[in-house]
Amino acid sequence: MLSPATQSSLSLTGRAVTAILLMIGFYILALAMAASMFFLVYAMIHYGHRINFRISLFLLVGTGTVLWSIVPRRDRFTPPGPRLNPAEQPELFKMISEVADATRLKIPSEIYLVPEINAWVANRGGVMGIGDRRIMGIGLPLLQILNVSQLKAVFAHEFGHYYGGDTKLGPWIYKTRVAISRTIENLSDHSTLMQLPFNLYGKLFLRITHAISRRQEIAADALASRIAGSDALIEGLKKIHGSSIAFDVFWRNELTPVLSAGFHPPVIEGFERYLTEPAIVRLMADVIDSELNEGSIHPYDTHPSLQLRIRAAVILPLGKKTEDDRPAISLIRNALSLEDQLFSVLAQLNRKSGYKSLSWDEIGPRVYIPMWRKYARDYMSQLSGITPDSFPELALNLDQFARKFRDKYTSDDRKSQAVSALGAALAVTLKTKGWQPHVHFHDDIFLQNNGSKIYPFKIIRELHEGKIQTEEWRQQCEAAGISGIDLVTVLGTPVDSQ
């Protein structure tokens, strides 16, 4: 029976041969296409003793486009976050060193903190993998969701990619993939017919190399199981799959508007609170159940389904049973400072001067009120003459009112625009009367004053559906001090009035 090292070597050899043959095949195709086009021009001149300038120019431009597209580019690496070092993070590097020792590999030369529920390794720099160096990325939110044992399994999995030689194959596969895409894109304005062979080869290349990637993931899981145990691996995989969806929603819905306004709230604190929201807990549970029960693999997926990975992990060795339930983020020193450094790097990557710090409680007045004011100003002509106590009439004739909005929208879209514009203007009006906006995770926005709440973006719908009666709403307007106020008067000068 072959040893694991021998099996790994054979597996690596097979993957390497496949990747190299695919790469060679692409360059042979590209050079053959370029040579054929150039030969046609030569044949017209040499054998036909004449030249069609239009056809010749077409062929020569095609030749140049293909040749330029396949020239390898140098890999210019931009740090994705703050670089971590052993002196400042001894506990984290101790774990990484333990995994490196278990795999008889060196730790990566550069390790970065990144804003993802993910960890990854790569060889970067150089040309086509020559002159490169090993790097690793560790997600800050990943440290929040895993315990120490599960993080060790993740690190062992990533070292499995080094152990199996995947990161050596990676540059070759990636660069060839990029060259194919670049060729197709550069030919898009020149000739659809010339694109066709590259499109077909590109699909074949993706199907085969992504199938190789899926096998690499299973092999890396096997190494993680031997080092950290299959239990830690399985539970970590479940948490990562469920929390990844939650973090995507958190980033898109809660964080992006704040970052766009130039602010940086405490993300560690915010995401920790977000994960406790009942709706988010249900979402993560549903995602995991769906993956375990219905997970399927698409030919172009780079990773196996969670169902397949866990099914494979169940029969793997239990590994060393050293369960450590401490939060993985406890291995990090000065986490809040690192978070600030991370968003400083993100600001540079997004070409911003920086983000100003603010608390989650400040987001309503400092981010959303200015955002709503700016939004409502775009519709000042439509909102002119409207007061909050006239909302019941608007709700009853919502279709007619929505016709005032942009013609490029469908009827439903125009109604959504109308409801949003009225809600934004109402929120700004309430703020001028001392009402304070409250933005709670995964919940409807409301403004509050002396224990009373008004949900500005729900009022029109609830009036339209009869959930709030006309007299009830007018009494609320009277009590809030907003009766008879023209919404336009509180919006100021329009930024882009229509």
VENGIWO-V632311 format. One record per run of one state. SS is the DSSP state (H for helix, E for strand, - for the rest). FROM is the first residue (numbers start at 0). LEN is the number of residues. Records with the same first field share a line. If there is no record, write none. Layout:
BEGIN
SS->FROM-LEN  FROM-LEN
END
This chain:
BEGIN
-->0-3  46-6  70-12  84-5  103-6  114-4  124-2  127-2  130-2  145-1  163-2  187-4  228-1  260-2  264-2  274-3  294-11  314-12  331-3  349-6  357-2  377-2  383-3  396-1  402-8  432-3  438-7  449-2  454-4  464-5  480-5  490-8
H->3-43  52-18  89-14  139-6  147-16  165-22  191-37  229-31  266-8  277-17  305-9  327-4  334-15  359-18  379-4  387-9  397-5  410-22  458-6  469-11  486-4
E->82-2  109-5  118-6  126-1  129-1  132-7  146-1  262-2  326-1  355-2  386-1  435-3  445-4  451-3  485-1
END
